[in-house]
Amino acid sequence: MGSEEMNPVEFGKLISSVDHLTNAVTSLTEKVEEMEARLNTGKGFAIGLFIAAAGVGGSIGAFAHKVLEVIR
């Protein structure tokens, strides 16, 4: 295997491919970061929803208990 030199056309194609891949990786990185932000927001919303549901359920249970005590 001797020292083979790349001709200018092949070198230009290589540079173009590297630029294209760099742009694609940058674009995909931005999309992944956006999806991570959405996921974190969704997790926070879900946790808040569960806490609110537990609070509402507890309130309804306490109210039902009071009503049943009055009826007895």
N, C-alpha and C positions, 0 to 999 in steps of 0.2 A: 504494500500500500504506500504509494508515493505521496508526495505533497500535492494533492489535487486542489486547484484553485477553483472557486466558484465563479461562473461567468456573471457579468453584471445583471443579466435578465433574471437569472435564478436568485441572485442576491436581492434584487428588487422585490421579487415575489415573496421571498422569505421575510423581508422587512414589512411588506404589506400584510402578510399573514400574522405576524407578531402584533402589529398594530390592531388588526381586527380582533385577535384573541384578547388583547388588553382591554379594548372597548367592551367586549362581551363580558369579561370577568367583572369589570367595573359596574356594568349594568346589572348583572346578576347579584353582585354584592349589595347594591342599593335595594333591590327587590327583597332580598333576604332580610336586610335590616328593617324594611317596612313591614314585612310579615312578622318579625319578632316583636315590633312595637304593637302591632294589632293583637298578637297573642297575649302580650302582657296586659294590654287594656282589657281584653276579654277575660283573663283570669281575675283581674280586679273586680270586674263587673259581676262575675259568677260568685265570687266570695261575698260581695256585698248583697247579692240576691239571696244567698243562703242565710246570711245573718238576718236580713230583713224577714225572710220566711220564718226563721226560728222565733224572732220577736213577735211576729203576728200570731204564730201558732201558740206561743206561750200566753199571749194576751187573750186569745179566744178560749184557751183552756182555763185560765183564771176566771174569766167571765162565766163560763159554763159551770165551773165549780161553785161560784157565788150563787148562780141561779138555782142550782140543784140544792144548795143548802137552804135557800129560802123556801123552796117547794116542800122540803121534808118537814 
